Amino acid sequence: MDHEPDFLEHLRAELSSGRVWLDRAIVLGYAILAGLFVVGFTLASDWVFARFHGLYARWPWAVLVTTPLITTGIVWCTRRFFPGAGGSGIPQIKAALHPALPAQRRFVFASLRLTLAKIGLGAAGFAAGLSIGREGPSVQVAAGVMQHARRWLSPNTGIDARALLVAGGAAGIAAAFNAPLAGVVFAIEELSGRLEARSSGLIITGIVLAGLVAVSVFGNVSYFGVIRVPRLGWDAFGPGLLVALLSGVAGGLFARLLIASLTGTAGRFQRWRARYPLRFAAIVGLAIAVIGLVTGGVTFGAGSEAVKQMLQGHDELTPLYTVLKFVATWLTAWTGVPGGIFAPSLSIGAGIGDAVAGFAHSDLGPALIAMGMAGFLAAVTQAPLTAFIIVMEMVDGHAMVLSLMAAAMLASLISRMISRPLYDTLAEHMVGRAIGSTEPVHPPPPEAPRPPPPQPDPSP
């Protein structure tokens, strides 16, 4: 017979072990530290990109020299000293959590050394004006800090290395987007699939603490401000459906293109890149500089300012901008520089929504832009819950919860028909390289249940 829990008994059990509370304090202290690292990365990136914009405003043609040179230097340094720091950072943490990767090899993808390298090289990418974001790298930055806590925990602690990596990765999203709820959902949907019951409360508390660190520095404000959403009726159904469809197709093609480029299946160009990575980086840097000059500098960096202008109705960018931002982001990722695709994806999705609003002559511009952001990000990552919550928190779009959710779900469904999951595929490729396998590595299948032993025949 079940008994009601005894409050005093449970309280006595909780307070009986000081070491358990010390372990919890260590983890929460590292969560705060992870938030501070992400905040520092954010401030450094913003400062460096402001210097780049100052240079571009004075001498626009200088980017034809500085962007290729800095891009080449980043690629050389990454390949020579910090190969685990290249790319977004999310596939690395998924690789570190992969069941096929030996525990002693996790340092290849997450460590304090890689955290510092990611911050420095990521900021250098903004100095070059590359089309990158800092949100994906923030996942690896925070996870590298959190996993360092393991060396101070007691040997018998119930907090394992996987839980620390999940908490750190999600804390990076929470602090980077100033969106703690998105961090929690990201931990469940993208990193772990589920949270262990024994440590879920501690993980969520750590994620929230990291988010609060960002709030305390940047204020409790939405990333893109507050959008004015008119009443959404049936007149919004057609344009909204078109935004979701276009975002799904474009995001699926983008993910497929990145997979082909980053896993070595892109043919002759990929072989040439593997043989001459520095020449490839210089050519790509020059191409990104040219694209930036053609668009008046709009495609440089993450694209957040362009999104803010579109949401406020002050700027209408042509569909050509969206296409060129798509190309610039793909080329940047192909070089292997440390940099994310979250923020550029939001910029591309916003351009899709803005184009549909202009085509339909609709006054629903801000709503369609937000739906495009959620749809394209969901299509690229195939993580619709994380995508729509990120956008909802970034634009304070609680009035659009159902619309954003529908756009993200539909776009993600379309993307799954076009491309394999981007981060999962890249993580499996990284794990295969880390353990010396030439074949893609997949999680081991669950063990089949054993049949019950035969029972003796009761009949005489």
N, C-alpha and C positions, 0 to 999 in steps of 0.2 A: 504494500500500500504506500502511495506517495505521500510525503509529508511536506508541509509548507517550509520554505527556506527559513532558517533561523538567522535573523539579522546579526545578533551579537556574535554568533558562532562564526559567521562569514567575516565579520569585521575583525575578530580576533585572529582568524587565519590570514587575512590580508596583512595585518600589522605584525605578524609573528616573524617574518623574515625581512631584515633590513637590507640584505643583499639584493632581493628582488626589487625593492624600491630604488636602490642605487642603480641597478641596471636600467630601470625605466627612466630615471633622471638623466642617465648618460645618453640614452637614445633621444630623449626630448631636447637635451642640450645640443646634440648634433643636428637635430632638425632645425633648431634656431640658427645654428652655424651654417647649415645648407642654405637656408633662406638668405642669410647675409651674403654668402658667396654669389647667389643668383642676383641679388640686388647690386652687388659690386660689378658683376658682369654686365648688368643692364646699364648702370651708370657709365661704365667704361665704353660700352658700345655706342651709347648715345653721344658721349663726348667726342669719340673718334669720328663718328659719322658727321657730327656738326663741323669738325675740322675739314672733312672731305668736302662738304657742301660749301664751306668758305673758299676752298681752293677752286672748286668748280665755278663758283660765282665770279671769281676774279679772272681765272685763266681756264676757260672750258676745254680748250684743246689739250691742256696738260694731261687730262685723263688718258689720252692715247699713249702716254708714256708711263704714267704712274700705275694705272690699273694693270697692264701686263706685267710690269716689274714686280709689284707687290704680290700679284697672284702667283707668279713663278716662285717667289721667295717663300710663300706660304706652303705651296706644294712641296718644294724641296725640303723645308723644315719638317713638315708632317711626315713625309715618306722616310726621311733620314732618322728622325729622333722619336716621333710620336705617331706611329702608324695607326694606333688604336683611336686616335683623336679625329680622324678624317670623317667627313660626312655629317649626318644629322645628329647622331647621339642616341636616338631612340632605338635603332636596330642594334646598337652595341649593348644596350641594357637588356633588350630582349634576348640577345645572344648569351649574355652573362647568366640569364635565367633559364636558358635552354637545358633540358634534362640530359642531352647528349654531351654537354660540355663538362669536363672534369672540374670539380670545385677548385682545384689548385690553379686552373687556367683562367679564372674569372678576372684576375688582375689585368689580363690583356685588354679588357673592355671597360673596367671600372676601377679607378684608383685615384688617390689624391694627386699623384703626378699627372695623370691624364686630365684631372679637373683643372689644374693650373695651366696646362698646355691648351686646353679647350678655350679657356677664357682669353689667353693671350692671342692665340691664332684666330679665334672667332672675332675678336676686336679688330685684328689686322684685316680680316675680310671686309669689315665695314670701312676701313681706311682705303681699301681698293675700290669701294663702291659696288661690290658684288651683290647679286640678287639673293640675299640670304636672310634668315631670321635668327633670333637668339633663343626662341622658345624650345626647339628641339635640342640644341646643345645644352640648355639649362637642365634638361633631364639627366644627361650624363654628368654635368657639373655637380648637381645635388646628389646623385647616386654615388659618385666617387667620394663625396664627403661622408655620406651616411655609412657606407660600407667600412669606413675607417673606424667606426665605433665598435666594431666586432672585437678588436684587440683589447678593449677595456672591459668587456662584459665577462661575467663569471663563466667558467667552463660548463656549468650545468644549466645555463640560462635557456629559456624556451624561445628566445629571440634569435632566429637563425639568419644566415647571410642573405638568403632569398628575401626574407621579410624586410631587411634593411635596404636592399636594392629596390624593392617595390616602393617602400616608403620614400626613399630618396628620389626616385624617378617621378613619382606623383607630386612630391613636394616641389620639384623643379617646375612642373606645369603650373601648380598653384601659385608659386611666387612670380613666375614669368608673366602670366596672364592676369595676376591679381584676382584669381578666381579659385578659391579653395574647393568649391563643389566640383568644378571641372577636374581638379587634381584627384579627388576621391574616385570619380567615375573613370578617369583615365587609368587609375591603378587596377580597377576591376576589369574594365573592358579591353585594355590594350596590353597591360603588363602581366597580370596574374590569372585572369579568368575568375578568380575568387580570392577572398581573403581568409587566412586561417583564423578560426574562431578565437584561439588562445591569444593571438596578437593583433587582431583586427582593431580593437579599441585603441591600442598604442599607436598603430600605424596611422589611423585616421587622425588621432590627436597630433602626431608629428606633422602630417600634411597640413592641418589647419594652422599649426604654429608657424610653419614656413610661410604660409599665405599671409598670416598676420604680420610677419616681419616686413613683407612687401607693402602691406596696407599702412603700416606705421611710417614707412619712408615716403611712399608715393601718395598716400591718402586713400580714403575709401571712395574712389571715383571709378567710373567705368572707363575702360581703355579708350573707347571711341566716343565717349560721351553718351548722351541720351538721345535716341532717335524719336522723332515725332511720327507715330504710326496712325494714319487715318483708319476709320472703321473698315475692316476687311469683310467685304461681302462677296457675292458670286462673281462680281466684275473682276475680282482679283484671282479667280480660279485659273483662267486661261494663261495670263502672264506668269503666274506663280508656277504652274505646271511646266511651262516652257523653260523657265529658269532652272527648275529641278532636272529636266531632261538634258538640257545643254550642259549643266554642271556635271551631271553623271557621266555623260559621254566624254567631255573634256577631261575630267578628273581621272577616268579610267584609262584614257589614252596617255595622260601624263604619267600615271603610275607604271603603265606598261613600258613606256619609253625609258623611265628611270631604271626599271629592272633590267631591261636589255643593256643599258649603258653601264650600269654598275656591277653587273655580274659577268661581264665579258662575253655577251652573246650578240653584240652589235656589229659584228663583221669586221671589215677592213679597218674602219676608223678605230675600233677598239684595239686591234692589234697594234696599230700605229701609236695609239696613246700609251699602251703598255710598254712599247719599246722606247718612246721618246716622251716621257711624262712632262718634262719641263718645257719642251717646245710646244706640246699640246696646251699646257697651262698658259703660255704666253699668247698663243693664237686665240684661245678662248677669252683671255683677258682683253685682248684687243677688240674682239667681236662684241663683248659686253660694253666696252667703252663706246664703240660706234653706235650700238643700240641706244645707249644712254644719251648720246649727243642728238640722235635722230628724234628722240622723244622729249627733248628739252630737260633731261635729267630725271624724268619721272620714274624710270625703271631702275634707277640706282637704289640699293638698299632694300629694306623689307617692303616698302610700298605703303607703310602705315599712313603717312601724310596724305597720299592720294586717296586712300579710303576715307579718311576724315573729311576731306573736301567733298567727296562724292556724297557722303551721308548728310552733309550740311547743305547740299544743293548748290555749292559754289563752283563746282568744276564738273564738266561733262567730258569725259575722255572717250576718244573714238575706239571702236573695236580693235583697231590696229594696235593701240596701246596694250590691250589685253593679250593679243597674240605675241607681241614682242616681249612682254613680261613673262609669258609662258616660256618663250625660247630662252630668254636670259636666265631664268631660274633653272631650266633643264641643263643649260651649258655650265652654269656655276656648279651644280651638283655633280656633273660629269667629271669635273676636274678633281674631285675628291677633297676639296678644301673643307675645313670644319665650318659648318653652317647648316641651318635648318631650312625647312620648306613650309613650316606652319604659316608664318606671317606672309610670305609671298603667295601662298595658296589662298589666303584670305583676300589678298589684293586682286588676284586673278578672278576669284569668285565674285568679288564686288564689281569688277569690270563687266562680267557676264550679266549680272543683275542690272547694272546701269544701262548696258546696251539694249536689253529687253525692254526696260522702261522707256527708253527713247524710241524704240521701234513701235511700241504699242501706244505711244503718246499718253502714257498713264501717269497719274499723279501719285502713284504708289511707289515712287522711286526709292525712298529709304527702306521700305519693306522688302522690295525686290532685291535690293543690294544686300540686305542682311540674309535673305534666303539664298542668294548666290554664294555668299561667303560660307554659310553652313553646308550648302550642297556640294560645292567644290572640295572643301576640306574633308567632308565625309567620304566623297568619292576617292580622293587620293589615299586617305588613311584607312578607309573601310572600317571606321570606328564612328558610326553615326551618333551615338549618345554623347560621346566626348565632343564631337564637332558642334552639335547644336547647343550644348550647354556652354561651351567656350564662347560661341557667338552671342548667346543670350546674355551672358554675364558681361561681355565686352561692350555691348550696346545698350545694356539695361533694357533688354527687349522682352520683359516678362509678359507683355501683352501679346507677343507673337509666339508663345511657347508651342502651340499646336502647329502653326505654319512652319516654324523652323524645324520642328521634329519631322513633319511630313516631308519637307524638302530634303533633309539629311537622309532619311530612310530611303526615299525613292532614288536619290542620287547614288547612295551606297549600293543599292540593289542593282542598278544599271552598271555600275563600275565592276561589280563581281562577275558580270557577264563578259567583260572586256579584259580584265587583268586579274592576276593573282594578287593576294594581299601584299602590299609593298613592304611593310616593315617585317612581316614574317618571312618573306622570301629573302630579303637582304640579311636578316639575322641567321637564317639557315645557311646561306652562302658564307657568312663570316665564321660560323661554327665549323663548317667543313674545312675552311682554310686553317683555322686554329688547331684542329686535330689532325691535319694532314690528309683529309679526304678529298678526292676529286669529284665525288658525287654529292648532290644536295643532301643535307642532313635533315631528317624529319624526326619529330618526337616519337619515341617508341610507342607502339600500340598498347592499349591497356590489356592486362592479362585476362585471358578468358577464364570464367569461373570453372573451377574443377567440378566434375560430376560427383554426386554423392556416392559413398562406397556402397557396394551391393549389400542388400539386406538378406538375411537368411530366410529361406522359404518356410513360412509358418505351418504349411500343410504337412501332415504326417507322411 
